[in-house]
Amino acid sequence: MDGLLIDSEDIYTLCTNIVLHEYGRPDLPWNIKAQLQGRPGPEAGAIFHRWAQLPLTREAYMSKISILQREHFPSTRPLPGVIDLLSTLSKNTSPRIHIALATSSHSANFRLKTAHLLDLFQVFPRNQLVLGDDERIPRGKGKPAPDIYLLALECINEAIREENGNQVRLVEPNECLVFEDSVPGVEAGRRAGMRVVWVPHEGLLNEYRGREKEVLAGLTGTILEHRAERMGTTREELAAEVKVDVKGKEQTTGSLVEGQPGRIDDGWADLLGGLEDFPYSRYGINVVSVPP
């Protein structure tokens, strides 16, 4: 959601820089911000404070940030192309497209960012909103782990069962399309066995110039880096061998296995410069005209 549907990533940066400047620190650089995006708050906070070295406790820092966010989050705006994309996906497709929102943003911040944008977010059914503090997401299983996207899919399938009964065909992970702006989010989508569209901020893309294919394959995240370091191998070699057991057993989804990242140039992820003029047909989405 943040930095993909609305401009809240820029507001996060604004609030952070205000506090940094108060203590004579430089602006938050993209090589650090890139590590914060898409991650659960506690993990992102640890990364930030190791870099910032501010002379105040995390609690005091969060108090300052919270005041600034309460001031600025209610001014968020949809990013270019978002209104048309969500309207089309929710109303103008045949067969019907089921959509869900999966965001690392916690409930309180979600309300601050979206309360004035109800028309935009009403396309997501309430029971298909998965937020960062959802109790169904195990502790430590935020992005880049796949759990948040697998939970969003389960919410969709539960709605399908309620509407059509238990005998209806459900949606499989390899039939899902994930929209992401963050690198950990791309990895989470790939590990969920889903196809991914990566729409990064220009500053983030500049940080990954020359490594775009690794990002699209889900090979840049901390899960593989930590495991590869312990085993004395590379991310790529490990990705070809390791199959992470997400649900207690391996579940094949097409040529992918839940929990396993993708492969370079496997065709399951794309990089887009924005959401305007989205290429629906590329992803098998049939858009139909609706009479006025």
Backbone torsions as a table, in degrees:
resi	resn	phi	psi	omega
1	MET	NA	-56.3	-178.5
2	ASP	-66.2	122.9	179.1
3	GLY	80.9	-4.3	177.3
4	LEU	-113.3	-53.9	179.1
5	LEU	-95.4	-37.2	-178.7
6	ILE	-131.1	162.6	-173.7
7	ASP	-85.2	28.9	-175.6
8	SER	-69.0	-22.1	176.5
9	GLU	-63.0	-37.8	177.0
10	ASP	-66.4	-32.6	178.5
11	ILE	-72.7	-38.4	173.1
12	TYR	-55.1	-46.0	-179.0
13	THR	-64.3	-43.7	178.3
14	LEU	-56.3	-50.7	-178.0
15	CYS	-63.4	-41.7	179.7
16	THR	-63.1	-44.3	-178.3
17	ASN	-66.3	-33.1	177.0
18	ILE	-60.1	-44.3	179.2
19	VAL	-70.7	-41.2	178.4
20	LEU	-58.7	-43.8	-178.9
21	HIS	-65.5	-32.1	178.8
22	GLU	-59.4	-28.6	-178.6
23	TYR	-111.4	21.2	174.7
24	GLY	71.7	20.2	179.8
25	ARG	-92.8	156.3	178.0
26	PRO	-75.5	170.7	175.3
27	ASP	-58.4	152.7	175.7
28	LEU	-64.9	118.5	-178.8
29	PRO	-81.7	157.8	-176.9
30	TRP	-67.4	-26.4	179.4
31	ASN	-68.4	-22.2	173.5
32	ILE	-89.6	-45.6	-179.6
33	LYS	-57.9	-36.0	179.9
34	ALA	-59.0	-30.6	-179.8
35	GLN	-80.7	-17.8	-177.9
36	LEU	-88.7	-31.4	-172.4
37	GLN	-61.4	134.3	173.5
38	GLY	80.1	-8.5	-177.5
39	ARG	-89.0	155.3	173.0
40	PRO	-59.1	150.8	-175.5
41	GLY	-51.7	-50.7	-177.9
42	PRO	-59.5	-41.3	-179.7
43	GLU	-68.6	-44.1	177.9
44	ALA	-62.4	-39.5	179.6
45	GLY	-61.6	-41.0	179.5
46	ALA	-63.0	-42.5	178.7
47	ILE	-63.4	-45.4	-177.9
48	PHE	-62.3	-47.0	-174.9
49	HIS	-69.9	-30.1	174.0
50	ARG	-62.5	-36.4	179.2
51	TRP	-79.9	-46.9	-170.1
52	ALA	-71.4	-36.6	-179.2
53	GLN	50.7	48.5	179.7
54	LEU	-75.7	145.9	-178.8
55	PRO	-82.7	48.9	177.0
56	LEU	-153.2	157.9	-178.5
57	THR	-69.1	163.5	176.4
58	ARG	-62.4	-36.3	179.3
59	GLU	-63.3	-43.5	179.5
60	ALA	-66.4	-39.5	177.7
61	TYR	-62.3	-46.5	-178.4
62	MET	-64.8	-31.8	176.7
63	SER	-63.4	-43.4	178.4
64	LYS	-65.9	-44.6	-178.7
65	ILE	-64.1	-41.1	-178.6
66	SER	-61.9	-40.3	177.7
67	ILE	-61.5	-44.6	-179.6
68	LEU	-67.3	-40.4	-179.7
69	GLN	-66.7	-38.0	176.9
70	ARG	-63.4	-28.1	178.0
71	GLU	-77.6	-40.7	-169.4
72	HIS	-100.3	-29.2	-177.1
73	PHE	-59.4	-35.3	179.3
74	PRO	-65.4	-0.5	178.0
75	SER	-104.1	9.9	-179.6
76	THR	-59.6	150.8	179.6
77	ARG	-132.0	151.0	176.0
78	PRO	-64.0	144.2	176.0
79	LEU	-80.3	160.2	-176.6
80	PRO	-55.1	133.2	176.6
81	GLY	88.5	-13.4	-173.7
82	VAL	-68.6	-44.8	-177.5
83	ILE	-59.4	-47.7	-179.9
84	ASP	-65.5	-40.7	-178.9
85	LEU	-62.0	-50.2	-177.8
86	LEU	-66.5	-37.4	177.9
87	SER	-63.0	-44.3	-179.5
88	THR	-65.0	-47.4	-177.2
89	LEU	-64.5	-32.2	-175.9
90	SER	-88.3	-18.1	-172.6
91	LYS	-129.8	-29.5	-164.6
92	ASN	-117.8	38.8	178.3
93	THR	-124.0	150.5	175.8
94	SER	-143.2	118.4	-0.3
95	PRO	-67.6	169.1	-177.1
96	ARG	-60.6	138.8	175.3
97	ILE	-98.1	132.0	175.2
98	HIS	-96.0	130.2	-177.2
99	ILE	-124.6	149.0	177.1
100	ALA	-140.7	159.2	176.9
101	LEU	-113.5	124.5	177.1
102	ALA	-124.1	110.3	-175.6
103	THR	-133.6	145.4	175.9
104	SER	-74.5	-10.0	180.0
105	SER	-65.8	132.8	178.8
106	HIS	-78.2	166.2	-170.4
107	SER	-55.6	-47.8	-175.8
108	ALA	-62.5	-46.5	179.0
109	ASN	-68.4	-35.5	177.5
110	PHE	-57.8	-44.4	179.5
111	ARG	-64.4	-41.6	179.3
112	LEU	-60.9	-39.2	-175.1
113	LYS	-78.9	-25.1	-168.6
114	THR	-120.3	-9.7	-174.8
115	ALA	-58.3	-31.4	-179.9
116	HIS	-90.7	3.8	-178.4
117	LEU	-123.2	39.6	-174.8
118	LEU	-60.5	-37.7	179.8
119	ASP	-61.7	-34.3	-179.2
120	LEU	-72.8	-45.4	-171.9
121	PHE	-89.6	-6.4	178.9
122	GLN	-70.0	-11.1	177.0
123	VAL	-69.3	-18.5	178.2
124	PHE	-93.6	113.8	176.7
125	PRO	-55.6	143.9	-175.5
126	ARG	-55.6	-38.6	-178.6
127	ASN	-80.8	5.1	174.9
128	GLN	-119.1	28.1	171.0
129	LEU	-105.5	119.4	177.7
130	VAL	-117.5	112.8	-176.3
131	LEU	-102.8	167.2	-173.3
132	GLY	-64.1	-25.1	179.4
133	ASP	-101.4	21.1	176.5
134	ASP	-63.7	125.2	-176.3
135	GLU	-65.7	-15.2	-180.0
136	ARG	-79.0	-12.2	176.4
137	ILE	-88.8	118.3	-178.5
138	PRO	-58.9	147.9	178.1
139	ARG	-57.4	133.3	-179.5
140	GLY	79.7	9.3	-177.3
141	LYS	-113.5	29.1	172.6
142	GLY	-74.7	178.7	176.7
143	LYS	-55.3	138.3	16.6
144	PRO	-89.3	7.9	172.5
145	ALA	-66.6	153.8	-173.5
146	PRO	-83.4	-3.8	-168.2
147	ASP	-55.4	-41.6	-174.6
148	ILE	-64.1	-35.8	179.4
149	TYR	-78.1	-35.2	175.8
150	LEU	-66.2	-35.3	176.6
151	LEU	-68.1	-41.2	177.3
152	ALA	-59.9	-40.5	177.8
153	LEU	-65.5	-40.1	178.5
154	GLU	-63.3	-35.8	176.6
155	CYS	-63.6	-41.2	177.0
156	ILE	-62.8	-46.8	-178.0
157	ASN	-66.6	-33.6	176.5
158	GLU	-64.8	-40.3	177.0
159	ALA	-64.1	-38.5	177.5
160	ILE	-63.8	-42.4	179.0
161	ARG	-63.8	-41.8	-179.7
162	GLU	-64.3	-33.8	-177.2
163	GLU	-82.5	-32.6	-170.4
164	ASN	-123.2	-4.2	-178.3
165	GLY	93.4	169.8	-173.2
166	ASN	-75.1	-14.5	-176.1
167	GLN	-86.5	-6.0	-176.5
168	VAL	-72.7	151.0	177.2
169	ARG	-72.6	132.2	-179.2
170	LEU	-96.8	166.8	179.9
171	VAL	-82.5	133.0	178.1
172	GLU	-95.6	155.4	179.7
173	PRO	-55.2	-38.0	-177.1
174	ASN	-75.2	1.0	173.9
175	GLU	-101.5	3.2	-175.6
176	CYS	-98.8	149.4	176.0
177	LEU	-122.0	119.8	-179.9
178	VAL	-99.1	132.7	173.2
179	PHE	-103.1	126.6	-176.3
180	GLU	-142.5	147.3	171.2
181	ASP	-108.8	-22.5	-174.2
182	SER	-95.6	154.7	177.8
183	VAL	-69.6	-46.1	175.4
184	PRO	-60.0	-32.2	178.8
185	GLY	-68.1	-38.6	175.9
186	VAL	-61.1	-45.4	179.4
187	GLU	-61.7	-40.7	179.1
188	ALA	-60.7	-44.3	178.9
189	GLY	-63.4	-43.1	179.1
190	ARG	-65.2	-39.4	180.0
191	ARG	-69.1	-22.4	175.8
192	ALA	-79.8	-3.3	-179.5
193	GLY	80.5	23.8	-175.3
194	MET	-111.8	156.9	174.3
195	ARG	-78.7	147.1	-172.0
196	VAL	-131.0	139.7	169.0
197	VAL	-111.3	119.8	-179.6
198	TRP	-99.8	121.0	-179.8
199	VAL	-124.3	79.4	-172.8
200	PRO	-83.5	155.0	168.1
201	HIS	-61.6	147.5	-178.7
202	GLU	-57.0	-38.3	179.1
203	GLY	-64.3	-38.5	177.4
204	LEU	-68.1	-42.7	-179.8
205	LEU	-60.7	-38.3	178.9
206	ASN	-62.1	-32.0	179.1
207	GLU	-69.3	-23.2	-175.4
208	TYR	-114.1	18.7	176.3
209	ARG	-56.2	129.5	-178.4
210	GLY	88.8	-11.5	-179.9
211	ARG	-120.3	15.3	-176.8
212	GLU	-56.1	-40.2	-177.9
213	LYS	-66.3	-34.8	176.3
214	GLU	-64.4	-42.8	178.9
215	VAL	-60.3	-48.3	-177.1
216	LEU	-62.8	-29.2	178.4
217	ALA	-83.9	-8.9	-177.6
218	GLY	78.1	29.5	-174.3
219	LEU	-105.9	15.9	-177.2
220	THR	-111.9	-1.6	-171.4
221	GLY	-85.4	171.1	-173.7
222	THR	-70.5	-26.8	-178.1
223	ILE	-59.3	-51.4	-179.3
224	LEU	-70.9	-38.3	-177.3
225	GLU	-60.2	-47.5	-178.9
226	HIS	-65.0	-43.4	-177.7
227	ARG	-69.1	-40.2	180.0
228	ALA	-65.3	-38.9	179.4
229	GLU	-61.9	-42.9	-179.3
230	ARG	-66.1	-32.7	-174.8
231	MET	-94.4	-3.2	178.7
232	GLY	68.1	37.0	-179.7
233	THR	-133.1	-170.5	-179.8
234	THR	-105.3	162.6	177.3
235	ARG	-58.2	-43.7	-175.2
236	GLU	-65.8	-43.5	179.5
237	GLU	-64.9	-40.0	179.9
238	LEU	-67.0	-39.5	-178.5
239	ALA	-62.3	-29.0	-179.4
240	ALA	-77.0	-15.6	-173.5
241	GLU	-114.8	-38.8	-170.4
242	VAL	-84.1	133.3	173.1
243	LYS	-122.3	109.5	-176.6
244	VAL	-78.1	131.2	-178.6
245	ASP	-83.6	100.9	-175.4
246	VAL	-83.5	-45.6	-173.0
247	LYS	-112.3	19.7	179.4
248	GLY	94.4	-7.5	177.5
249	LYS	-161.1	158.3	177.5
250	GLU	-73.9	137.5	177.2
251	GLN	-129.9	109.9	-178.0
252	THR	-72.1	132.3	176.7
253	THR	-126.6	92.1	-173.3
254	GLY	67.8	-126.2	178.8
255	SER	-95.4	6.1	-176.0
256	LEU	-110.2	163.3	175.2
257	VAL	-124.6	132.3	-178.6
258	GLU	-54.5	131.8	179.8
259	GLY	97.6	-18.8	-179.1
260	GLN	-95.2	135.5	176.3
261	PRO	-70.5	-178.8	-179.4
262	GLY	-89.9	-161.5	178.3
263	ARG	-127.0	153.9	179.2
264	ILE	-57.4	131.3	176.2
265	ASP	59.7	34.7	179.3
266	ASP	-86.4	-2.3	175.1
267	GLY	80.3	9.0	-176.7
268	TRP	-101.0	6.8	178.1
269	ALA	-151.9	146.5	-178.8
270	ASP	-133.6	150.7	175.0
271	LEU	-103.6	123.6	176.9
272	LEU	-120.3	146.5	179.3
273	GLY	-80.4	-11.0	179.9
274	GLY	177.8	179.1	-176.9
275	LEU	-102.9	0.3	175.4
276	GLU	-68.4	145.2	177.9
277	ASP	51.6	49.3	-176.6
278	PHE	-61.1	135.0	-177.2
279	PRO	-82.8	75.8	-174.3
280	TYR	-55.2	-43.9	-174.2
281	SER	-62.9	-27.7	178.8
282	ARG	-59.2	-28.2	-176.3
283	TYR	-108.7	18.1	176.2
284	GLY	71.5	23.0	179.8
285	ILE	-96.7	118.9	-178.4
286	ASN	-93.7	113.2	-179.4
287	VAL	-93.3	130.4	-179.6
288	VAL	-115.8	151.9	177.0
289	SER	-80.4	138.8	178.5
290	VAL	-109.4	126.0	-179.4
291	PRO	-58.0	142.1	179.4
292	PRO	-65.3	NA	NA
